[in-house]
Amino acid sequence: MKLRAKNSSRAQAAEPATAGDTFAALWRQYGRGLLGLLILVLCVHDVFGTHGFLAMRRTQSEINVVKANIARLDAENAVLAGRVHDLKTDPATIEKLAREMQLGRQGEIIINIPQDQWFEPSDPAKP
């Protein structure tokens, strides 16, 4: 009996391994490592990839900057629209702008005195 058992184990060892047996042996040896490596690569891609977490944060910050610029420009546009309305309808605003542009009414004479020659009254608190 012992001889037959030894011969049968030698016969089994001599049989070629099938593809399924080879895959199962490789899976047992390297499967967990490959699976862990795959999970690690996917996590790194989710964080650092072109559409990953960091890219999403960078895009969000750019969106916030653009929204702030839009809000600032809207406020500036409202101020300018108000000024245009005043220039079209308010005579005092029109006259003020004309005076700033050195324009006068008919019959007025505009005299420009350089700022360095302006008379500055002395301070009455000084003796």
C-alpha positions in Angstrom: 0.0 0.0 0.0 2.7 2.4 0.8 4.2 1.9 -2.6 1.1 2.6 -4.4 0.5 5.8 -2.4 4.0 7.0 -3.2 3.5 6.2 -6.9 0.2 8.0 -7.0 1.6 11.2 -5.5 4.4 11.1 -8.0 1.9 10.6 -10.8 -0.1 13.6 -9.5 3.0 15.8 -9.3 4.0 14.8 -12.8 0.6 16.0 -14.3 0.8 19.4 -15.9 -0.9 22.2 -13.9 -4.0 23.6 -15.6 -4.5 27.3 -16.3 -7.1 27.6 -13.5 -4.7 26.1 -11.0 -2.0 28.5 -12.1 -4.3 31.5 -11.8 -5.5 30.4 -8.4 -1.9 30.0 -7.1 -0.9 33.4 -8.5 -4.1 35.0 -7.0 -3.3 33.5 -3.6 0.2 34.8 -3.7 -0.2 38.3 -5.3 -4.0 39.0 -5.2 -4.2 41.0 -2.1 -1.2 43.1 -3.0 -2.5 43.9 -6.4 -5.9 44.7 -5.0 -4.4 47.1 -2.4 -2.2 48.7 -5.1 -5.3 49.2 -7.3 -7.2 50.9 -4.5 -4.1 53.1 -3.7 -3.9 54.2 -7.4 -7.6 55.0 -7.5 -7.4 57.0 -4.3 -4.4 59.0 -5.6 -6.2 59.6 -8.8 -9.3 60.9 -6.9 -7.2 63.4 -5.0 -4.6 64.5 -7.6 -6.3 63.7 -10.9 -7.5 66.2 -13.5 -11.0 66.0 -12.0 -9.9 65.2 -8.5 -10.4 66.8 -5.2 -7.6 69.3 -5.5 -8.7 70.4 -9.0 -12.3 70.8 -7.7 -11.1 73.0 -4.8 -9.0 75.1 -7.2 -12.0 75.5 -9.6 -14.2 76.5 -6.6 -11.8 79.2 -5.6 -11.7 80.6 -9.1 -15.5 80.6 -9.2 -15.6 82.6 -6.0 -13.1 85.1 -7.4 -15.2 85.5 -10.5 -18.4 85.9 -8.5 -16.7 88.6 -6.4 -15.6 90.4 -9.5 -19.1 90.2 -11.0 -20.6 91.7 -7.7 -18.0 94.5 -7.8 -18.7 95.3 -11.4 -22.5 95.2 -10.8 -22.1 97.8 -8.0 -19.8 100.0 -10.2 -22.3 99.7 -13.0 -25.2 100.8 -10.7 -23.1 103.9 -9.6 -22.3 104.7 -13.2 -26.0 104.3 -14.3 -27.0 106.7 -11.5 -24.4 109.2 -12.7 -25.7 108.9 -16.3 -29.3 109.5 -15.1 -28.1 112.5 -13.1 -26.3 113.9 -16.1 -29.3 113.5 -18.3 -31.9 115.0 -15.9 -30.2 117.1 -13.1 -29.1 120.6 -14.2 -27.0 121.1 -11.1 -24.9 118.0 -11.9 -24.5 119.2 -15.5 -23.4 122.6 -14.3 -20.9 121.1 -11.8 -19.4 119.0 -14.5 -19.1 122.0 -16.9 -17.4 124.1 -14.2 -14.9 121.2 -13.6 -14.2 121.3 -17.4 -13.5 125.0 -17.2 -16.6 125.9 -19.1 -18.8 128.9 -18.3 -22.1 130.4 -19.2 -22.4 132.9 -22.0 -20.9 136.2 -21.0 -18.8 134.7 -18.2 -15.0 135.0 -18.1 -13.0 132.0 -16.7 -9.8 133.0 -15.0 -7.4 130.2 -14.1 -5.0 130.8 -11.2 -2.3 128.1 -10.8 -2.6 126.3 -7.5 0.8 127.4 -6.3 -0.3 131.0 -6.5 -3.5 130.6 -4.6 -3.9 132.8 -1.6 -4.0 130.9 1.7 -5.4 133.0 4.6 -3.3 132.8 7.7 -4.5 130.8 10.7 -6.2 133.2 13.1 -5.0 131.1 16.0 -1.4 131.9 15.1 0.0 135.3 16.3 
